[in-house]
Amino acid sequence: MRDVESLCDEAGLGRTSKSTVATICAELGERFEAFCRRSLYDVNLVVLFLDAIYLPVRPSGPKEGVICAWGITENGHRELVSVRLGMREAKEDWLELGRDLTSRGLAAPRLVVADGAPGLVSAIEEIWPRADRQHCAVHRLRNLLAKLPKSEHDRIRFNYWSALTDATSVKDAKLHLQLLI
């Protein structure tokens, strides 16, 4: 509740009563629950992105895992379909998320983009076996940079993104990426 009080203060709303804060918290909780239960039958994703982030839930507390699923529709619209707090990023967490999405009506996407975590890859193969998989370009770059001296990071980062954004074909992109080596 103190977090909401400080957010209201930062937003210029001044001091907020405890009952107002309680009402705000209840409303946010209801909205989040509705989001988590909403039907996904009308959401047709071409690409589904799966990732986990670690965020501090309390200002001085430890970070907690948040697993997220969002995608791109056939019309190019970005759609957030799931956010789950307190997850460990294990295969079972991803299976639970995938089963929830399919039970709410989400059809299998054509492509699933994710990092290379074994539990996540295994869950994707189980839930959406026919979908193509792609290793996330951001995670791939992070993995690459972790193996290189810091003095090379800026050059590699620039050339990596240039190769992916400036390429005119898959063959051209592969050629540009080979030049990094």
PAPASE-50410 format. One record per residue (C-alpha): x, y, z; residue number from 1. Coordinates in Angstrom, 1 decimal. Example, Ala and Ser with C-alpha at 12.3 -4.5 7.8 and 13.67 -1.06 7.14 Angstrom:
! PAPASE-50410
{east 12.3	north -4.5	up 7.8	nr 1}
{east 13.7	north -1.1	up 7.1	nr 2}
END
This chain:
! PAPASE-50410
{east 0.0	north 0.0	up 0.0	nr 1}
{east 2.9	north 2.3	up 0.7	nr 2}
{east 4.1	north 1.8	up -2.8	nr 3}
{east 0.7	north 3.0	up -4.2	nr 4}
{east 0.8	north 6.0	up -1.8	nr 5}
{east 4.2	north 7.0	up -3.1	nr 6}
{east 3.2	north 6.5	up -6.7	nr 7}
{east 0.1	north 8.8	up -6.2	nr 8}
{east 2.4	north 11.4	up -4.5	nr 9}
{east 4.9	north 11.2	up -7.4	nr 10}
{east 2.0	north 11.6	up -9.9	nr 11}
{east 1.1	north 14.9	up -8.3	nr 12}
{east -2.0	north 13.6	up -6.6	nr 13}
{east -0.8	north 14.7	up -3.2	nr 14}
{east -1.4	north 12.7	up -0.1	nr 15}
{east -3.8	north 9.8	up -0.6	nr 16}
{east -6.0	north 8.3	up 2.1	nr 17}
{east -5.6	north 4.7	up 3.1	nr 18}
{east -9.1	north 3.9	up 2.0	nr 19}
{east -8.4	north 5.4	up -1.5	nr 20}
{east -5.2	north 3.4	up -1.7	nr 21}
{east -7.1	north 0.2	up -0.7	nr 22}
{east -9.7	north 0.9	up -3.4	nr 23}
{east -7.0	north 1.5	up -6.0	nr 24}
{east -5.3	north -1.8	up -5.0	nr 25}
{east -8.6	north -3.7	up -5.2	nr 26}
{east -9.4	north -2.2	up -8.6	nr 27}
{east -5.9	north -3.1	up -10.0	nr 28}
{east -6.2	north -6.6	up -8.6	nr 29}
{east -9.6	north -7.1	up -10.3	nr 30}
{east -8.3	north -5.7	up -13.6	nr 31}
{east -5.3	north -8.0	up -13.5	nr 32}
{east -7.4	north -11.0	up -12.7	nr 33}
{east -9.8	north -10.2	up -15.6	nr 34}
{east -6.7	north -9.8	up -17.9	nr 35}
{east -5.5	north -13.3	up -16.8	nr 36}
{east -8.9	north -14.9	up -17.5	nr 37}
{east -9.8	north -13.1	up -20.7	nr 38}
{east -10.6	north -15.2	up -23.8	nr 39}
{east -7.8	north -15.4	up -26.4	nr 40}
{east -10.0	north -17.1	up -29.2	nr 41}
{east -9.9	north -13.9	up -31.3	nr 42}
{east -6.2	north -13.3	up -30.8	nr 43}
{east -4.3	north -14.7	up -33.9	nr 44}
{east -0.6	north -14.5	up -33.3	nr 45}
{east 1.9	north -15.0	up -36.1	nr 46}
{east 4.8	north -14.7	up -33.7	nr 47}
{east 4.8	north -15.5	up -29.9	nr 48}
{east 7.6	north -14.1	up -27.8	nr 49}
{east 8.4	north -15.8	up -24.4	nr 50}
{east 10.8	north -14.3	up -21.9	nr 51}
{east 11.4	north -13.9	up -18.2	nr 52}
{east 12.5	north -10.8	up -16.4	nr 53}
{east 13.5	north -10.3	up -12.8	nr 54}
{east 12.1	north -7.2	up -11.1	nr 55}
{east 12.1	north -5.9	up -7.5	nr 56}
{east 8.5	north -6.3	up -6.3	nr 57}
{east 9.2	north -4.2	up -3.2	nr 58}
{east 11.6	north -1.2	up -3.2	nr 59}
{east 14.2	north -2.9	up -0.9	nr 60}
{east 13.2	north -6.5	up -1.6	nr 61}
{east 14.7	north -9.2	up -3.7	nr 62}
{east 13.9	north -9.5	up -7.4	nr 63}
{east 11.2	north -11.9	up -8.4	nr 64}
{east 10.8	north -13.7	up -11.7	nr 65}
{east 8.1	north -12.5	up -14.1	nr 66}
{east 7.4	north -14.7	up -17.1	nr 67}
{east 5.8	north -12.9	up -20.0	nr 68}
{east 4.1	north -13.9	up -23.3	nr 69}
{east 3.3	north -11.4	up -26.0	nr 70}
{east 3.1	north -11.5	up -29.8	nr 71}
{east 2.5	north -10.0	up -33.1	nr 72}
{east -0.9	north -10.5	up -34.8	nr 73}
{east -1.4	north -10.9	up -38.6	nr 74}
{east -2.2	north -7.2	up -38.7	nr 75}
{east 1.2	north -6.3	up -37.1	nr 76}
{east -0.5	north -5.4	up -33.7	nr 77}
{east 1.5	north -6.2	up -30.5	nr 78}
{east -0.6	north -8.1	up -28.0	nr 79}
{east 0.4	north -8.9	up -24.4	nr 80}
{east -1.3	north -12.3	up -23.6	nr 81}
{east 0.2	north -13.3	up -20.2	nr 82}
{east 2.2	north -12.0	up -17.3	nr 83}
{east 3.0	north -14.3	up -14.3	nr 84}
{east 4.7	north -13.2	up -11.1	nr 85}
{east 6.9	north -15.3	up -8.9	nr 86}
{east 8.0	north -17.9	up -11.4	nr 87}
{east 11.3	north -19.7	up -11.4	nr 88}
{east 11.6	north -20.0	up -15.2	nr 89}
{east 11.6	north -23.8	up -15.1	nr 90}
{east 10.0	north -26.1	up -17.7	nr 91}
{east 6.9	north -26.6	up -15.5	nr 92}
{east 6.4	north -22.8	up -15.2	nr 93}
{east 6.5	north -22.5	up -19.0	nr 94}
{east 4.2	north -25.5	up -19.5	nr 95}
{east 1.7	north -24.0	up -17.1	nr 96}
{east 1.8	north -20.7	up -19.0	nr 97}
{east 1.4	north -22.5	up -22.4	nr 98}
{east -1.5	north -24.7	up -21.2	nr 99}
{east -3.2	north -21.6	up -19.8	nr 100}
{east -2.9	north -19.8	up -23.1	nr 101}
{east -4.2	north -22.7	up -25.1	nr 102}
{east -7.1	north -23.3	up -22.6	nr 103}
{east -8.1	north -19.7	up -23.1	nr 104}
{east -8.2	north -20.2	up -26.8	nr 105}
{east -4.8	north -19.1	up -28.2	nr 106}
{east -4.1	north -20.9	up -31.4	nr 107}
{east -0.6	north -22.2	up -32.1	nr 108}
{east 1.6	north -19.4	up -33.5	nr 109}
{east 3.6	north -19.9	up -36.6	nr 110}
{east 6.8	north -18.9	up -34.8	nr 111}
{east 7.9	north -18.8	up -31.2	nr 112}
{east 10.9	north -16.6	up -30.3	nr 113}
{east 12.6	north -17.3	up -27.0	nr 114}
{east 16.0	north -17.6	up -25.3	nr 115}
{east 17.8	north -21.0	up -25.5	nr 116}
{east 16.9	north -22.1	up -21.9	nr 117}
{east 16.5	north -25.9	up -22.0	nr 118}
{east 13.3	north -25.9	up -19.9	nr 119}
{east 11.7	north -23.2	up -22.1	nr 120}
{east 12.7	north -25.0	up -25.4	nr 121}
{east 11.3	north -28.3	up -24.1	nr 122}
{east 8.0	north -26.6	up -23.1	nr 123}
{east 7.7	north -24.9	up -26.5	nr 124}
{east 8.2	north -28.3	up -28.2	nr 125}
{east 5.5	north -29.9	up -26.1	nr 126}
{east 2.9	north -27.1	up -26.2	nr 127}
{east 3.4	north -25.9	up -29.8	nr 128}
{east 5.2	north -28.8	up -31.6	nr 129}
{east 4.4	north -27.5	up -35.1	nr 130}
{east 5.5	north -23.9	up -34.5	nr 131}
{east 8.9	north -22.9	up -35.8	nr 132}
{east 11.3	north -21.8	up -33.1	nr 133}
{east 13.8	north -18.9	up -33.3	nr 134}
{east 16.5	north -18.1	up -30.7	nr 135}
{east 16.0	north -14.5	up -29.7	nr 136}
{east 18.5	north -12.1	up -31.4	nr 137}
{east 19.0	north -10.1	up -28.1	nr 138}
{east 19.7	north -13.2	up -26.1	nr 139}
{east 22.0	north -14.6	up -28.8	nr 140}
{east 24.0	north -11.3	up -28.7	nr 141}
{east 24.2	north -11.3	up -24.9	nr 142}
{east 25.6	north -14.9	up -25.1	nr 143}
{east 28.1	north -13.9	up -27.7	nr 144}
{east 29.3	north -10.8	up -25.7	nr 145}
{east 29.7	north -12.8	up -22.5	nr 146}
{east 32.4	north -14.8	up -24.3	nr 147}
{east 34.3	north -11.7	up -25.6	nr 148}
{east 36.6	north -9.2	up -24.0	nr 149}
{east 34.8	north -5.9	up -23.1	nr 150}
{east 37.0	north -4.0	up -25.6	nr 151}
{east 35.2	north -5.8	up -28.4	nr 152}
{east 31.6	north -5.3	up -27.2	nr 153}
{east 30.8	north -2.0	up -28.9	nr 154}
{east 32.2	north -3.1	up -32.3	nr 155}
{east 30.5	north -6.5	up -32.2	nr 156}
{east 27.2	north -5.0	up -31.0	nr 157}
{east 27.2	north -2.5	up -33.8	nr 158}
{east 28.1	north -5.0	up -36.5	nr 159}
{east 25.7	north -7.6	up -35.2	nr 160}
{east 22.7	north -5.3	up -35.4	nr 161}
{east 23.8	north -3.8	up -38.7	nr 162}
{east 24.0	north -7.3	up -40.1	nr 163}
{east 20.5	north -8.1	up -39.1	nr 164}
{east 18.9	north -4.8	up -40.0	nr 165}
{east 20.8	north -4.0	up -43.2	nr 166}
{east 20.7	north -7.4	up -44.8	nr 167}
{east 18.6	north -7.8	up -47.9	nr 168}
{east 18.2	north -11.6	up -47.7	nr 169}
{east 18.9	north -14.5	up -45.3	nr 170}
{east 22.1	north -15.2	up -47.4	nr 171}
{east 23.2	north -11.6	up -47.0	nr 172}
{east 22.6	north -11.6	up -43.2	nr 173}
{east 24.6	north -14.8	up -42.9	nr 174}
{east 27.5	north -13.3	up -44.9	nr 175}
{east 27.5	north -10.2	up -42.7	nr 176}
{east 27.4	north -12.3	up -39.5	nr 177}
{east 30.3	north -14.4	up -40.7	nr 178}
{east 32.4	north -11.2	up -41.0	nr 179}
{east 32.1	north -10.8	up -37.3	nr 180}
{east 34.2	north -13.8	up -36.7	nr 181}
END
